[in-house]
Amino acid sequence: MKKALIRAIENIWYKDLIIGTWLMPLGFLFSDIVRLRTWLYRSGLKKVHTLPVPVIIVGNITVGGTGKTPLAIYLAEQLRAAGFRPGIISRGYRGQAQAPQFVRPDSPVAEVGDEAVLMAQRAACPVVVSPQRVAAAQYLLAHSDCNVIISDDGLQHYALGRTIEIAVVDGERRFGNGYCLPAGPLREPINRLQSVDFVVVNGDKAEPNEFAMQLKGDSAVNLVTGEQRPLSAFSGSPCHALAAIGNPERFFKQLASAGLVCKNHRFPDHYAYQADDIRYADAYPVLMTEKDAVKCTAIATSQHWFVPVQAEPEAEFALQLLSLLQSQRHDR
């Protein structure tokens, strides 16, 4: 039932322009509320917490996943290579943590959220989750030696001061019908992108003043044995593919482009899998995203594989970001 409702909402936002138009007045009301809230922070009527280290926000202006987490991991790697000591903060979406806490590679997903566990496994830097990003950042600074903070999501959380803003855009779906919630998928009006420092497009359809980013992954890892195989090894027989991410179609197209013939299973973003969700009567391989895998390790069999991806923005993006970070750092 929930999956059908989510699919219907997405059809309104990205395909059915008529219903979205009927809901447009509500979208305008939401947009006005967003503008008022933004003005309250910028005018000083609501407090903005400025930290003693640079803060890089990786966010988006649409509902759903756009590739923020892989980009946050990429940034941590680039910053570490440039001599910084990065740390990551996250809301810990769908997690139960009520106070700031560090995330370990083996932390329970139900407690800290799937994306936070994935970043702890991949980013090789401290990761802290909290429902309040300011509290997460302060906790990270108090209990680590990091000298730059990456906020995974948080573009609309203006209570946390920021040095650099990066907006990530889904290159395939872009902004749907262009309306704000609930008429469309926008959290903020499209012109919000004019005030960010970088717009990174997940896909190869970047427009002027945007940076293209690809999510590359050509192998699969077994959840039980750790065996690694090229995706091409799965092209000779049918497979199952499952995804509980913002845009599952991107993952399914990735597998199809590698020559795999899969029966696709879509789940709501951040879905909490049960064993029956991922086990099928046949013995065909089951492939999933790495974000799905952190939730399925305990219920997986040797039938289950995940496909890790690396974010690869165009080279100029990292050069410009590091240059801006260094200049902002010297100005502090």
ZAKOL-333167 format. One line per field, with one value per residue (C-alpha): x, y, z; chain; residue in three letters; residue number from 1. Coordinates in steps of 0.2 Angstrom, whole numbers. Example, Ala and Ser with C-alpha at 12.3 -4.5 7.8 and 13.67 -1.06 7.14 Angstrom:
REM residues 2
xx	62;68
yy	-22;-5
zz	39;36
mol	A;A
type	ALA;SER
seq	1;2
This chain:
REM residues 332
xx	0;14;24;9;6;24;23;7;15;30;19;11;27;37;24;6;6;-13;-14;1;-6;-22;-11;-1;-9;-3;15;15;10;24;36;30;33;51;55;49;59;75;72;71;88;96;89;96;78;83;100;113;127;144;158;176;180;173;157;153;134;130;111;97;82;71;63;72;90;101;118;122;130;142;147;150;161;171;173;180;193;198;199;210;221;223;229;213;205;187;172;154;138;121;103;103;87;75;87;82;97;90;107;123;133;148;143;154;155;145;132;114;106;89;99;109;101;108;117;127;133;138;148;156;161;168;173;187;183;173;154;141;122;110;92;100;114;121;122;130;144;148;149;161;172;172;177;188;202;193;196;182;165;154;136;127;110;106;104;88;94;99;103;120;131;140;156;152;135;134;117;116;103;96;101;87;72;79;65;50;35;45;32;36;28;15;12;29;45;54;59;64;61;72;80;88;102;107;114;124;142;142;128;133;122;121;122;129;116;124;120;131;138;134;147;143;145;145;142;153;152;156;158;147;152;143;135;140;157;164;168;169;164;163;145;147;148;129;124;122;107;91;94;83;87;81;83;76;84;77;78;78;77;95;101;91;97;115;113;104;118;130;120;110;92;84;67;66;59;56;55;52;68;76;65;68;69;63;70;54;57;74;72;64;58;71;90;94;106;99;108;106;114;127;115;103;116;120;102;102;118;110;96;106;112;125;112;114;126;128;135;147;148;161;156;166;163;172;190;187;174;187;200;187;181;198;203;187;189;207;202;188;199;211;197;191
yy	0;12;8;11;28;34;29;39;54;53;51;67;76;69;64;69;88;91;85;95;111;108;108;123;135;124;124;143;143;131;142;158;149;143;161;168;155;159;178;175;167;179;194;187;184;166;161;154;144;148;135;138;126;127;118;111;107;93;94;96;106;91;77;60;54;63;55;66;52;46;64;66;51;58;75;66;57;73;83;70;69;88;88;91;81;79;74;70;74;67;68;49;47;34;31;31;41;56;63;65;49;42;30;14;3;-10;2;-4;4;5;16;28;26;17;31;35;17;17;33;26;11;20;38;33;48;51;51;58;58;68;75;92;96;110;97;84;97;103;85;81;95;91;73;73;83;86;103;103;97;89;89;75;84;100;113;119;118;136;135;128;141;135;140;131;125;111;106;89;87;71;73;62;69;86;96;87;99;113;116;116;103;96;100;95;88;105;109;126;136;132;150;144;136;154;156;140;138;123;113;95;85;66;61;67;81;96;113;128;132;114;100;83;68;50;35;22;4;-12;-26;-34;-41;-55;-50;-67;-72;-56;-63;-50;-52;-41;-36;-45;-61;-60;-57;-75;-79;-70;-60;-50;-32;-23;-5;6;23;39;35;16;17;24;7;-4;5;3;-16;-16;-6;-20;-33;-40;-46;-42;-43;-26;-24;-6;-1;16;25;19;4;-8;-25;-41;-58;-61;-45;-51;-70;-77;-95;-97;-97;-82;-70;-54;-38;-22;-6;-3;7;-8;-20;-12;-16;-34;-41;-50;-58;-61;-78;-82;-77;-59;-46;-28;-16;-2;14;28;46;54;72;81;85;104;103;97;110;124;118;116;133;141;131;137;155;155;146;161;174;166
zz	0;5;-11;-22;-13;-15;-34;-36;-28;-39;-55;-50;-47;-62;-75;-73;-75;-73;-54;-50;-57;-47;-31;-37;-24;-10;-18;-18;0;5;-5;4;21;15;10;27;37;26;30;48;49;37;47;63;71;71;77;66;74;67;71;72;57;39;36;19;16;3;0;-13;-16;-20;-10;-11;-15;-28;-24;-9;1;-12;-15;4;4;-11;-2;13;3;-7;9;17;2;3;21;30;44;39;49;43;52;47;53;54;44;51;65;83;90;101;106;96;94;84;71;69;53;63;71;71;56;66;78;67;49;34;26;42;43;24;27;43;32;17;22;34;45;61;58;70;69;78;74;77;65;76;91;80;73;91;97;83;87;105;103;88;80;63;56;42;43;29;32;23;18;28;14;22;40;42;60;56;48;32;23;6;-1;-13;-21;-29;-43;-51;-69;-75;-65;-62;-53;-60;-63;-55;-40;-22;-10;-10;-28;-34;-27;-22;-4;-10;-26;-40;-39;-22;-33;-38;-20;-18;-22;-33;-42;-45;-57;-55;-73;-89;-93;-84;-89;-89;-72;-66;-63;-70;-58;-62;-50;-56;-51;-62;-49;-36;-18;-10;7;15;8;3;-14;-28;-46;-61;-66;-82;-73;-70;-88;-93;-82;-74;-59;-46;-42;-27;-22;-8;-14;-20;-38;-40;-59;-59;-51;-62;-78;-72;-71;-88;-96;-89;-99;-84;-86;-69;-62;-53;-35;-29;-11;-3;1;18;18;33;24;32;26;15;6;-1;-3;-18;-23;-36;-34;-45;-39;-30;-33;-22;-19;-5;5;4;9;26;31;24;31;45;34;18;10;-2;-15;-11;-19;-18;-31;-23;-32;-32;-35;-49;-52;-66;-61;-61;-47;-34;-39;-37;-21;-13;-19;-12;4;6;3;15;28;27;29;45
mol	A;A;A;A;A;A;A;A;A;A;A;A;A;A;A;A;A;A;A;A;A;A;A;A;A;A;A;A;A;A;A;A;A;A;A;A;A;A;A;A;A;A;A;A;A;A;A;A;A;A;A;A;A;A;A;A;A;A;A;A;A;A;A;A;A;A;A;A;A;A;A;A;A;A;A;A;A;A;A;A;A;A;A;A;A;A;A;A;A;A;A;A;A;A;A;A;A;A;A;A;A;A;A;A;A;A;A;A;A;A;A;A;A;A;A;A;A;A;A;A;A;A;A;A;A;A;A;A;A;A;A;A;A;A;A;A;A;A;A;A;A;A;A;A;A;A;A;A;A;A;A;A;A;A;A;A;A;A;A;A;A;A;A;A;A;A;A;A;A;A;A;A;A;A;A;A;A;A;A;A;A;A;A;A;A;A;A;A;A;A;A;A;A;A;A;A;A;A;A;A;A;A;A;A;A;A;A;A;A;A;A;A;A;A;A;A;A;A;A;A;A;A;A;A;A;A;A;A;A;A;A;A;A;A;A;A;A;A;A;A;A;A;A;A;A;A;A;A;A;A;A;A;A;A;A;A;A;A;A;A;A;A;A;A;A;A;A;A;A;A;A;A;A;A;A;A;A;A;A;A;A;A;A;A;A;A;A;A;A;A;A;A;A;A;A;A;A;A;A;A;A;A;A;A;A;A;A;A;A;A;A;A;A;A;A;A;A;A;A;A;A;A;A;A;A;A;A;A;A;A;A;A
type	MET;LYS;LYS;ALA;LEU;ILE;ARG;ALA;ILE;GLU;ASN;ILE;TRP;TYR;LYS;ASP;LEU;ILE;ILE;GLY;THR;TRP;LEU;MET;PRO;LEU;GLY;PHE;LEU;PHE;SER;ASP;ILE;VAL;ARG;LEU;ARG;THR;TRP;LEU;TYR;ARG;SER;GLY;LEU;LYS;LYS;VAL;HIS;THR;LEU;PRO;VAL;PRO;VAL;ILE;ILE;VAL;GLY;ASN;ILE;THR;VAL;GLY;GLY;THR;GLY;LYS;THR;PRO;LEU;ALA;ILE;TYR;LEU;ALA;GLU;GLN;LEU;ARG;ALA;ALA;GLY;PHE;ARG;PRO;GLY;ILE;ILE;SER;ARG;GLY;TYR;ARG;GLY;GLN;ALA;GLN;ALA;PRO;GLN;PHE;VAL;ARG;PRO;ASP;SER;PRO;VAL;ALA;GLU;VAL;GLY;ASP;GLU;ALA;VAL;LEU;MET;ALA;GLN;ARG;ALA;ALA;CYS;PRO;VAL;VAL;VAL;SER;PRO;GLN;ARG;VAL;ALA;ALA;ALA;GLN;TYR;LEU;LEU;ALA;HIS;SER;ASP;CYS;ASN;VAL;ILE;ILE;SER;ASP;ASP;GLY;LEU;GLN;HIS;TYR;ALA;LEU;GLY;ARG;THR;ILE;GLU;ILE;ALA;VAL;VAL;ASP;GLY;GLU;ARG;ARG;PHE;GLY;ASN;GLY;TYR;CYS;LEU;PRO;ALA;GLY;PRO;LEU;ARG;GLU;PRO;ILE;ASN;ARG;LEU;GLN;SER;VAL;ASP;PHE;VAL;VAL;VAL;ASN;GLY;ASP;LYS;ALA;GLU;PRO;ASN;GLU;PHE;ALA;MET;GLN;LEU;LYS;GLY;ASP;SER;ALA;VAL;ASN;LEU;VAL;THR;GLY;GLU;GLN;ARG;PRO;LEU;SER;ALA;PHE;SER;GLY;SER;PRO;CYS;HIS;ALA;LEU;ALA;ALA;ILE;GLY;ASN;PRO;GLU;ARG;PHE;PHE;LYS;GLN;LEU;ALA;SER;ALA;GLY;LEU;VAL;CYS;LYS;ASN;HIS;ARG;PHE;PRO;ASP;HIS;TYR;ALA;TYR;GLN;ALA;ASP;ASP;ILE;ARG;TYR;ALA;ASP;ALA;TYR;PRO;VAL;LEU;MET;THR;GLU;LYS;ASP;ALA;VAL;LYS;CYS;THR;ALA;ILE;ALA;THR;SER;GLN;HIS;TRP;PHE;VAL;PRO;VAL;GLN;ALA;GLU;PRO;GLU;ALA;GLU;PHE;ALA;LEU;GLN;LEU;LEU;SER;LEU;LEU;GLN;SER;GLN;ARG;HIS;ASP;ARG
seq	1;2;3;4;5;6;7;8;9;10;11;12;13;14;15;16;17;18;19;20;21;22;23;24;25;26;27;28;29;30;31;32;33;34;35;36;37;38;39;40;41;42;43;44;45;46;47;48;49;50;51;52;53;54;55;56;57;58;59;60;61;62;63;64;65;66;67;68;69;70;71;72;73;74;75;76;77;78;79;80;81;82;83;84;85;86;87;88;89;90;91;92;93;94;95;96;97;98;99;100;101;102;103;104;105;106;107;108;109;110;111;112;113;114;115;116;117;118;119;120;121;122;123;124;125;126;127;128;129;130;131;132;133;134;135;136;137;138;139;140;141;142;143;144;145;146;147;148;149;150;151;152;153;154;155;156;157;158;159;160;161;162;163;164;165;166;167;168;169;170;171;172;173;174;175;176;177;178;179;180;181;182;183;184;185;186;187;188;189;190;191;192;193;194;195;196;197;198;199;200;201;202;203;204;205;206;207;208;209;210;211;212;213;214;215;216;217;218;219;220;221;222;223;224;225;226;227;228;229;230;231;232;233;234;235;236;237;238;239;240;241;242;243;244;245;246;247;248;249;250;251;252;253;254;255;256;257;258;259;260;261;262;263;264;265;266;267;268;269;270;271;272;273;274;275;276;277;278;279;280;281;282;283;284;285;286;287;288;289;290;291;292;293;294;295;296;297;298;299;300;301;302;303;304;305;306;307;308;309;310;311;312;313;314;315;316;317;318;319;320;321;322;323;324;325;326;327;328;329;330;331;332
